[in-house]
Amino acid sequence: MNMRQDGFSLIEVLVTIAILMIGLLGLAALQTNATIAEIEAYQRAQALVLVQDFADRITANKLHADDYKRTNLGAAVDPQACSAYTTAADIDVCEWNNKLAGAAEVTGGGTKIGAMLGARGCVTEPTPNYYLVTVSWQGMSAAGASTPGATCGAGLYGTGKRRTVSVVVRVGLLGTAT
């Protein structure tokens, strides 16, 4: 008995192509997720540099630490040259604001791209002589909760996309006897 099996090879080829396509789609999804994770890591690294920069500025000017308290810095580049300010705190705040707004790197068209997506900075004093320096920005995808107690940038980025990093700066009481 000789039975013919016409078309069997064609079905094998079609199944192989279908399996290959599923694998390639999985690889594309993996590459997309890796790119998003890379952008998130880069933005977090930038935020850590900026938050530590401002914490160092407060530490260097402890006597005027209260002058650094601000909310919603980084919404726009300060059009006035920072050197036009007279106090060290105002100059520091102006420079940090411009860094948050992306003034450190500009495209050929003048678009400021040197910071995280929608970066905002805040300095609060939750308890006396403890300053909470926070940087918030918009993440690429939904994630867990932000820094507890940090309200900087709240409500600006959509559900679960707000990212924050914070550092506490403790300023000792200078000139007081204990």
C-alpha positions in Angstrom: 0.0 0.0 0.0 1.4 3.3 -1.1 -0.4 6.3 0.4 0.3 9.8 -0.7 0.8 12.6 1.8 0.6 15.7 -0.3 0.9 19.0 1.6 2.4 17.6 4.8 5.6 19.5 4.3 3.7 22.7 3.8 1.9 22.3 7.2 5.3 21.7 8.9 6.6 24.9 7.4 3.6 26.9 8.5 3.8 25.6 12.1 7.5 26.4 12.2 6.8 29.9 11.0 4.1 30.4 13.6 6.4 29.2 16.4 9.2 31.4 15.1 6.9 34.5 15.0 5.8 33.9 18.6 9.4 33.7 19.7 10.3 36.9 17.8 7.4 38.7 19.3 8.6 37.6 22.8 12.1 38.9 22.0 10.7 42.3 20.8 8.7 42.6 24.1 11.8 41.7 26.1 13.8 44.4 24.2 11.1 46.9 24.9 11.1 46.1 28.6 14.9 46.3 28.8 14.8 49.7 27.2 12.2 51.0 29.6 14.2 49.6 32.5 17.4 51.3 31.2 15.6 54.7 30.9 14.2 54.3 34.4 17.6 53.5 35.8 19.2 56.5 34.1 16.5 58.8 35.4 16.9 57.5 38.9 20.7 58.0 38.7 20.2 61.6 37.5 17.7 62.2 40.4 20.2 60.9 42.9 22.9 63.2 41.7 20.6 66.2 41.8 19.2 65.4 45.3 22.7 65.0 46.7 23.8 68.2 45.0 21.2 70.2 46.7 21.7 68.4 50.1 25.4 69.4 49.8 24.4 73.0 49.0 22.3 73.2 52.2 25.0 71.6 54.3 27.5 74.2 53.0 25.2 77.1 54.0 23.8 75.8 57.3 23.2 79.2 58.8 20.7 79.9 56.1 19.2 76.5 55.7 15.6 77.9 56.1 16.1 80.0 52.9 16.3 76.8 50.8 12.7 75.6 51.6 10.8 75.6 48.3 8.2 73.5 46.5 7.7 72.8 42.8 11.2 73.8 41.6 12.0 72.8 38.0 8.7 73.7 36.4 10.6 76.1 34.1 14.1 77.5 33.6 14.7 80.7 35.6 15.0 83.4 32.8 17.1 85.6 35.1 20.8 84.7 35.2 21.5 83.0 38.6 24.4 85.4 39.2 21.9 88.3 39.4 20.7 87.0 42.8 22.4 88.3 45.9 22.2 85.6 48.5 24.0 82.2 48.3 20.7 80.4 49.0 18.9 82.2 46.1 21.8 81.4 43.7 21.8 77.8 44.8 18.0 77.5 44.4 18.2 79.1 40.9 20.9 76.8 39.7 19.2 73.7 41.0 15.9 74.8 39.5 17.6 75.2 36.1 19.2 71.7 36.4 15.8 70.2 37.2 14.2 72.0 34.2 16.9 70.4 32.0 19.0 73.5 31.2 22.2 71.4 31.4 21.6 69.9 28.0 19.9 71.5 25.0 19.0 70.1 21.6 19.9 72.0 18.4 16.3 73.4 18.4 16.7 74.8 21.9 14.6 72.1 23.7 15.9 71.5 27.2 16.5 67.7 27.6 19.1 67.5 30.4 16.8 66.2 33.2 14.2 63.6 34.0 10.7 63.7 32.6 8.8 66.5 34.3 11.4 66.8 37.1 10.3 68.7 40.2 12.3 69.5 43.4 11.1 70.3 46.8 12.8 71.1 50.2 10.6 70.9 53.3 11.3 70.8 57.0 9.1 68.1 58.4 10.7 68.5 61.9 12.9 71.3 63.2 16.4 71.3 61.7 15.7 68.2 59.5 15.3 69.2 55.8 13.8 66.7 53.4 15.2 67.3 49.9 13.1 65.5 47.3 13.3 65.1 43.5 10.2 63.7 41.7 9.7 62.8 38.1 7.5 60.9 35.8 8.3 57.2 35.3 7.8 55.3 32.1 5.5 52.7 33.6 3.4 52.2 36.7 5.3 51.2 39.8 5.0 50.9 43.6 4.7 53.6 46.2 6.9 56.7 46.3 9.0 57.9 49.3 6.8 58.0 52.4 6.1 61.6 53.5 7.3 63.1 50.2 4.5 65.1 48.6 6.8 66.7 45.9 5.2 66.4 42.5 2.1 64.6 43.9 -0.8 64.6 41.3 1.4 65.6 38.4 2.3 62.3 36.7 -0.7 60.0 36.7 -1.5 56.9 38.7 1.6 55.0 39.8 4.1 56.8 37.5 5.5 59.3 40.1 9.0 58.5 41.1 10.8 60.2 44.0 14.1 60.1 45.7 14.8 61.9 48.9 17.6 62.7 51.3 17.4 64.1 54.8 19.8 66.9 55.8 20.2 67.4 59.5 21.4 70.9 60.4 22.8 71.2 63.9 21.7 74.0 66.2 24.7 76.3 66.0 25.7 78.5 68.9 23.5 76.9 71.5 24.6 75.4 74.8 23.4 71.9 75.7 
